[in-house]
Amino acid sequence: LFKEKYPTWSPMAIKSALMTSAGDVLDGSNTNPAVIFRQGAGHVAPSNGAKAPVVYDSGFNDWLGFLCGTGQLTASYCPSIGIDPSDLNSASIAIGDLAGTQTVTRTMTNVSGKPLELTSAVTGMAGVTVTVSPATLSLAPGASRDYTVTFLRTSATLNSYVGGQLTWAGGPTDSRMPLVVRPVALAAPAEVTATP
């Protein structure tokens, strides 16, 4: 149905529209990491997804970079294209090893057919300071824009997940994505080498 309505949309754009327009499953607070892990982005409502104002898209090369970044692929080209898995342009943010601070990048595309003036808001994330930059975005129809989300652990318990939601308001409907991070004392690559 989505491909019929939006023939040029990729499978990831469709997934994004369904995720960012989803509603909560009523089994607890949507900032509780256990609830986020159970519901993901939430209960899908296809009619809401068809009206999503923005999408997060990714293609073959993005996923190749993701596989290289996770270590699941170790081809000779991986060092040049690998990305931090948290930087895959998806409609959620997950960081499994937040050692102090980390900045994640997302690219949002306006699919509403109208100019958008969007404002970000973060809920939850107890013990973690979250900064969205820029906090407001202007998007012409069809335009894409990068933004960053910086997570800084303040008082969150180490080795325990913290959850929240990032919402962009100002379009015909809001666009929401789940956030989950696990603060750790130290993060290091699986292998460290040095030259004398």
C-alpha positions in Angstrom: 0.0 0.0 0.0 2.8 2.4 0.8 4.7 1.6 -2.4 1.5 2.3 -4.3 1.0 5.7 -2.6 4.7 6.6 -2.6 6.4 4.7 -5.4 9.8 6.3 -4.9 10.1 5.6 -1.2 12.6 3.0 -0.2 11.7 0.2 2.3 13.7 2.1 5.0 11.7 5.3 4.4 8.5 3.3 4.7 9.7 1.7 7.9 10.7 5.1 9.2 7.3 6.6 8.5 5.6 3.7 10.4 8.0 4.0 13.3 7.9 7.8 13.8 4.1 7.8 13.7 3.5 4.9 16.0 1.6 5.2 19.3 2.4 3.7 22.7 1.5 0.2 23.8 -0.1 0.7 27.2 2.2 -1.4 29.4 4.1 1.4 31.2 5.9 4.7 30.7 7.3 5.2 27.2 10.6 6.4 28.8 11.1 3.2 30.7 13.8 1.2 28.8 12.1 -2.1 29.4 8.9 -0.7 27.8 10.9 0.6 24.9 12.6 -2.7 24.3 9.2 -4.4 24.4 7.3 -2.0 22.1 10.1 -0.6 20.0 8.8 2.6 18.4 5.3 1.6 19.4 2.0 0.3 18.0 2.0 0.9 14.2 -1.0 2.8 12.7 -0.5 2.6 8.9 -2.9 5.5 8.3 -0.7 7.7 10.5 2.4 6.5 8.8 1.0 7.5 5.4 0.8 11.1 6.8 4.3 11.2 8.3 5.9 14.6 7.6 9.5 13.4 7.7 11.5 10.2 7.1 15.0 8.8 7.9 16.3 6.9 4.9 19.2 4.6 4.4 20.4 2.4 1.5 22.8 -0.4 0.7 26.0 1.5 1.3 24.7 2.7 4.7 24.0 -0.8 5.8 27.3 -2.0 4.5 29.0 0.6 6.6 26.9 -0.4 9.6 27.9 -4.1 9.1 31.6 -3.1 8.9 31.1 -0.9 12.1 29.6 -3.7 14.1 32.4 -6.1 13.1 30.0 -8.5 11.4 31.8 -7.7 8.1 35.6 -7.6 7.9 36.3 -6.9 4.2 39.3 -4.9 3.1 37.1 -1.9 2.4 35.6 -1.8 5.9 38.1 0.7 7.4 37.1 3.3 4.8 33.3 2.9 5.0 32.6 1.6 8.5 30.4 3.7 10.7 29.6 3.6 14.4 26.5 1.5 14.5 24.6 4.2 16.4 25.0 6.5 13.4 22.9 4.4 11.0 20.2 6.8 9.8 17.3 5.0 11.4 14.2 6.3 13.3 15.6 5.3 16.7 18.8 5.8 18.6 20.5 3.1 20.7 24.0 3.3 22.3 25.1 0.2 24.2 28.3 1.6 25.6 28.0 5.3 26.5 31.4 6.2 28.1 30.8 9.7 29.2 29.6 11.4 26.0 28.7 10.5 22.5 27.2 12.4 19.5 25.0 10.7 17.0 24.0 12.1 13.6 20.6 11.8 11.8 19.4 13.0 8.5 15.7 14.0 8.2 13.9 14.4 4.9 10.7 16.4 4.5 8.1 14.3 2.7 5.1 16.4 3.6 5.0 18.4 0.4 5.0 21.6 2.5 7.7 23.7 4.2 8.2 22.6 7.8 9.4 24.4 10.9 10.1 21.7 13.5 11.1 22.0 17.1 12.7 19.1 19.1 11.9 18.0 22.6 13.3 15.1 24.6 11.5 13.3 27.4 12.9 10.8 29.9 16.7 10.0 29.8 17.1 10.3 33.6 20.7 11.0 34.5 21.7 11.7 30.9 21.8 15.2 29.4 20.6 15.2 25.8 21.3 18.1 23.5 19.8 18.3 20.0 21.6 20.6 17.6 20.1 22.5 15.9 17.1 22.3 18.3 14.8 23.7 15.5 14.9 22.9 11.8 13.5 24.5 8.7 12.9 22.1 5.9 11.7 23.0 2.4 9.6 20.3 0.6 11.8 17.4 -0.3 14.8 18.8 1.5 17.1 16.8 3.8 18.9 18.2 6.8 21.4 16.7 9.3 21.1 17.2 13.0 23.1 15.8 16.0 22.0 14.4 19.3 24.7 14.5 22.0 24.3 12.2 25.1 26.2 13.1 28.3 26.0 10.9 31.3 25.6 12.8 34.5 24.1 10.7 37.3 22.7 7.7 35.4 23.6 4.3 36.9 26.4 2.6 35.1 25.7 -0.6 33.1 21.9 0.0 33.3 19.8 1.2 30.4 18.1 4.7 30.3 15.3 5.4 28.0 13.4 8.4 26.5 11.8 9.8 23.4 12.9 12.5 20.9 9.9 14.3 19.3 9.9 16.8 16.5 6.8 19.0 16.6 5.5 21.6 14.2 4.5 19.5 11.1 1.0 18.3 10.3 1.8 15.5 12.9 4.6 15.0 15.4 7.5 12.7 14.5 8.9 10.6 17.4 11.8 8.2 17.9 12.8 6.1 20.9 16.1 6.6 22.6 18.0 4.0 24.7 21.5 4.3 26.1 23.6 2.2 28.5 26.2 4.3 30.4 29.5 2.4 31.0 32.6 3.4 32.9 34.9 2.8 29.9 34.5 1.7 26.3 37.4 0.4 24.2 37.8 -1.4 20.9 38.1 -5.2 21.0 41.8 -4.9 20.0 44.3 -2.2 20.7 47.6 -2.0 19.0 50.6 0.3 19.4 53.9 0.9 17.6 57.1 1.5 19.5 
